[in-house]
Structures are given as structure tokens and as C-alpha cells.
Amino acid sequence: MLTLTQDAAIPSLFAATHEDAYDATKKGFASWPKTKWSWGGELTERPDVFETKLHRGKTLFLNPDGARAADPLCRAALAQAESAADDGARLLRHLAAAGPSTVEDVKSELGLAAAALRKVREGLERDGAIVARGVAVEDSKGGHRHSSVLSRWDQVWRKPWKTTEDTALEELVVLGVRAAVLTHEDEVRNWFSWPVARQTIADLVAAGRLVHPVSGWLAAR
């Protein structure tokens, strides 16, 4: 489990580069590493890496264990979103019929403006119903521009884990704490798109899966 930018105890890819930002006085892309900004995209080219927005709408890279843990939660979000009568449901039905599609194709097929599609995507990606993969698209001038291919969760992870959403969230918490090595309990509650109740953490401690090295702090066994 890995974030892109450093904002939690979960390890950060950009922090691991140990490289200065392009412009430390600015936010957004300018705050990314000066020459290693492309590492996130390169990491997602690996078949065992899944780029999600499950870190409350921000990038969270998962390995197969993490994807398995998130699966019941993402499938529940997918089912709920697909049952609605809105543009999100239209997008999901389109992806089910056409398969993973570029942003340009989706805008054309569904008649959605860029801003409208962006709003729909943000909600669906945050809950794991869809995932996006960055791609380079050729332009009319012989160069390229950056775009995304959108996929339903069940198109990128095809091994359903038959368990409850509560059990899935517990597993995700344990994996996150293990990645962090040591973290404050209050931070864990806000790591993911799904809030983690104090009782969930207490149950994991009681089960011996997490421990309190000192009061208020957590580590995984």
C-alpha cells in the first residue's frame, strides 16, 4: 500500500524519491519531484499494481493483497452506483457494454461535457466503482497529450472475495497499518474513503491483529 504524495503515515512514492519539488512554493503538479514526477505512472504499468482513489479521493496504490481486501467494498459501491438513475449509472453501463474506454470515447458516446464527466468520475473513483489508468494519446500535431482509460472495478479485479464489507475494511486497515509500521489511531480512521470506526480498531486489537505499542498508537503483528 502506497500513496502518491505524502500526507499520512502510509508510505509515499514521491517521498521515497528523496528529490526536491519542481517548485516547493506552489501546490499541485509543481510540488511533485523535479525529475521523478513520472514514477507514479510508470509504477502503474506493472501488472501487480492497482492505482485507485481510495485514499479519500487521492491516489492509493494497491498490490494484489490490497486489491483483494478492497474488492467487497468496491463491488458494493459499484452495485449501488449502477442501480441509480444518473450519469454515473450511465457511465457504468457503458463500460459494461463497451469495456474499458478512454475519456474521449466516453464523452462522445454519452454526450457528457468534460466538467460533467469529471464530476461523475470523482465520485465513482473515490468509492472504487471505477478506476482510471493514465495513457498518452496522439494529437493532430504529431505529438501526444495525457488522457485516461476508465474501467469498472470488476474489469480490473476479477477475483471476487466473498466476505462482508466490514471484514474487508478490517483487512484494509491491517494492511495499511502494516505498511505504515507505526501510526496514530486517529489517523487510521480517516485513511480510506470509508470511515473506520473506533470499534473496528478495538476489535482488531482484541483479535491480536493490531497492537498498541504505546497508548494511542498502532502497529500490526
C-alpha positions as CSV (number, residue, x, y, z in Angstrom):
1,M,0.0,0.0,0.0
2,L,1.4,3.3,-1.1
3,T,0.2,6.9,-1.6
4,L,1.5,9.2,-4.3
5,T,2.1,12.4,-2.2
6,Q,3.0,12.3,1.5
7,D,0.0,13.2,3.7
8,A,-0.3,10.2,6.0
9,A,1.8,7.5,7.8
10,I,1.2,5.2,4.8
11,P,4.4,5.3,2.7
12,S,4.5,7.8,-0.1
13,L,6.1,7.2,-3.5
14,F,7.2,10.8,-4.0
15,A,8.6,11.0,-0.5
16,A,10.7,7.9,-1.3
17,T,12.3,9.6,-4.3
18,H,14.1,12.0,-1.9
19,E,14.1,14.6,-4.6
20,D,13.2,18.3,-4.3
21,A,9.9,19.6,-5.8
22,Y,9.9,21.4,-9.1
23,D,8.7,24.4,-7.2
24,A,8.2,24.0,-3.4
25,T,6.4,27.3,-3.2
26,K,3.5,26.1,-5.2
27,K,0.8,23.4,-4.9
28,G,-0.4,20.8,-7.4
29,F,1.9,19.4,-10.1
30,A,4.6,21.9,-9.2
31,S,5.0,20.3,-5.8
32,W,5.9,16.9,-7.5
33,P,9.6,15.7,-7.7
34,K,11.6,17.7,-10.2
35,T,12.6,14.8,-12.5
36,K,10.9,11.8,-10.9
37,W,7.4,13.0,-11.3
38,S,6.6,10.2,-13.8
39,W,7.3,7.4,-11.4
40,G,3.6,7.1,-10.4
41,G,2.6,6.4,-14.0
42,E,5.5,4.1,-14.5
43,L,4.5,2.1,-11.4
44,T,1.0,1.5,-12.7
45,E,2.4,-0.2,-15.8
46,R,3.3,-3.1,-13.6
47,P,0.6,-5.8,-13.8
48,D,0.6,-6.3,-10.0
49,V,-0.1,-2.6,-9.1
50,F,-3.6,-1.1,-8.9
51,E,-4.0,2.6,-8.9
52,T,-7.1,3.7,-7.0
53,K,-8.6,6.9,-5.4
54,L,-9.5,5.1,-2.2
55,H,-7.4,7.4,-0.1
56,R,-10.4,9.7,0.3
57,G,-10.3,10.6,-3.4
58,K,-6.5,10.7,-3.6
59,T,-4.2,8.2,-5.2
60,L,-3.6,4.9,-3.3
61,F,-1.6,2.2,-5.0
62,L,-2.5,-1.4,-4.0
63,N,-0.8,-4.7,-4.6
64,P,-2.9,-7.8,-5.1
65,D,-3.4,-8.3,-1.4
66,G,-4.7,-4.7,-1.1
67,A,-7.0,-5.1,-4.1
68,R,-8.4,-8.3,-2.7
69,A,-9.1,-6.5,0.6
70,A,-10.8,-3.6,-1.1
71,D,-12.8,-5.8,-3.5
72,P,-16.0,-6.3,-1.5
73,L,-16.2,-2.6,-0.7
74,C,-15.6,-1.6,-4.3
75,R,-18.1,-4.1,-5.6
76,A,-20.7,-2.8,-3.2
77,A,-20.1,0.8,-4.4
78,L,-20.3,-0.4,-8.0
79,A,-23.7,-2.1,-7.4
80,Q,-25.1,0.9,-5.6
81,A,-23.9,3.3,-8.2
82,E,-25.2,1.1,-11.1
83,S,-28.7,1.0,-9.6
84,A,-29.1,4.8,-9.6
85,A,-30.7,6.8,-12.3
86,D,-28.0,9.3,-13.1
87,D,-24.9,9.9,-15.3
88,G,-22.8,7.7,-13.0
89,A,-25.1,4.7,-13.8
90,R,-25.0,5.5,-17.5
91,L,-21.2,5.5,-17.4
92,L,-21.1,2.2,-15.6
93,R,-23.5,0.6,-18.1
94,H,-21.5,1.9,-21.0
95,L,-18.3,0.5,-19.6
96,A,-20.0,-2.9,-19.0
97,A,-21.1,-3.0,-22.7
98,A,-18.1,-1.4,-24.4
99,G,-15.3,-2.4,-22.0
100,P,-12.6,0.0,-20.6
101,S,-12.9,3.2,-22.6
102,T,-10.9,6.4,-23.0
103,V,-12.3,9.6,-21.6
104,E,-12.7,10.9,-25.1
105,D,-14.8,7.9,-26.1
106,V,-17.0,8.3,-23.0
107,K,-17.6,12.0,-23.6
108,S,-18.6,11.2,-27.2
109,E,-20.8,8.2,-26.5
110,L,-22.6,9.6,-23.5
111,G,-22.7,13.2,-24.7
112,L,-21.1,14.5,-21.5
113,A,-19.1,17.7,-21.2
114,A,-15.6,17.4,-19.7
115,A,-16.7,19.1,-16.5
116,A,-19.7,16.9,-16.1
117,L,-17.7,13.7,-16.7
118,R,-15.0,14.9,-14.3
119,K,-17.6,15.3,-11.5
120,V,-19.1,11.8,-12.2
121,R,-15.6,10.3,-12.2
122,E,-14.6,11.8,-8.9
123,G,-17.4,10.2,-7.0
124,L,-17.1,6.8,-8.6
125,E,-13.4,6.7,-8.3
126,R,-13.4,7.8,-4.7
127,D,-15.7,4.8,-3.8
128,G,-13.9,2.3,-6.0
129,A,-16.7,1.7,-8.5
130,I,-14.3,2.7,-11.3
131,V,-10.6,3.1,-11.7
132,A,-8.6,5.2,-14.2
133,R,-5.3,4.5,-15.9
134,G,-3.3,7.2,-17.5
135,V,-2.4,6.9,-21.2
136,A,-0.8,9.0,-23.8
137,V,-3.0,9.9,-26.8
138,E,-1.6,11.2,-30.1
139,D,-2.8,14.6,-31.1
140,S,-3.3,16.2,-34.6
141,K,0.1,17.8,-34.5
142,G,2.0,14.6,-34.2
143,G,2.7,14.9,-30.5
144,H,0.7,13.5,-27.6
145,R,-1.4,14.5,-24.7
146,H,-2.3,12.8,-21.5
147,S,-5.7,11.1,-21.0
148,S,-7.2,8.3,-19.1
149,V,-8.8,4.9,-19.7
150,L,-11.8,4.3,-17.4
151,S,-12.7,0.8,-16.2
152,R,-15.2,-0.7,-13.8
153,W,-13.7,-2.2,-10.7
154,D,-14.9,-5.7,-11.8
155,Q,-12.9,-5.3,-15.0
156,V,-9.6,-4.8,-13.3
157,W,-10.0,-7.2,-10.4
158,R,-11.7,-10.4,-11.4
159,K,-11.3,-12.4,-8.3
160,P,-14.3,-11.6,-6.0
161,W,-13.6,-12.0,-2.3
162,K,-16.8,-13.4,-0.8
163,T,-16.9,-11.7,2.5
164,T,-18.6,-8.8,4.3
165,E,-17.8,-5.2,3.8
166,D,-16.9,-5.0,7.5
167,T,-14.4,-7.8,7.2
168,A,-13.0,-6.2,4.0
169,L,-12.5,-2.9,5.8
170,E,-10.8,-4.6,8.7
171,E,-8.3,-6.3,6.3
172,L,-7.7,-3.0,4.5
173,V,-6.9,-1.3,7.9
174,V,-4.5,-4.1,8.9
175,L,-2.6,-3.8,5.5
176,G,-2.4,-0.1,5.9
177,V,-1.0,-0.2,9.4
178,R,1.5,-2.9,8.3
179,A,2.6,-0.6,5.5
180,A,2.9,2.4,7.9
181,V,4.7,0.3,10.5
182,L,3.6,2.7,13.2
183,T,0.7,5.2,13.1
184,H,-1.6,7.2,15.4
185,E,-5.0,5.6,15.8
186,D,-6.9,8.8,15.0
187,E,-5.2,9.0,11.6
188,V,-6.2,5.5,10.6
189,R,-9.9,6.4,11.0
190,N,-9.6,8.8,8.0
191,W,-7.3,6.9,5.7
192,F,-9.8,5.5,3.3
193,S,-13.0,6.5,1.5
194,W,-14.9,4.5,4.1
195,P,-14.6,5.8,7.7
196,V,-13.1,3.4,10.2
197,A,-15.0,3.3,13.5
198,R,-13.1,3.2,16.8
199,Q,-14.8,-0.1,17.5
200,T,-13.3,-1.6,14.3
201,I,-9.9,-0.7,15.6
202,A,-10.7,-2.0,19.1
203,D,-11.9,-5.3,17.6
204,L,-8.7,-5.7,15.6
205,V,-6.6,-5.1,18.7
206,A,-8.7,-7.6,20.7
207,A,-8.2,-10.2,17.9
208,G,-4.5,-9.7,18.1
209,R,-4.1,-8.4,14.6
210,L,-3.1,-4.9,15.7
211,V,-1.3,-3.8,18.9
212,H,-0.9,-0.6,20.9
213,P,2.9,-0.2,21.4
214,V,2.0,2.9,23.4
215,S,-1.4,4.5,24.1
216,G,-3.0,5.9,21.0
217,W,-0.6,4.3,18.6
218,L,-1.0,1.3,16.4
219,A,1.2,-1.4,14.8
220,A,0.4,-4.6,13.1
221,R,1.5,-8.1,14.3
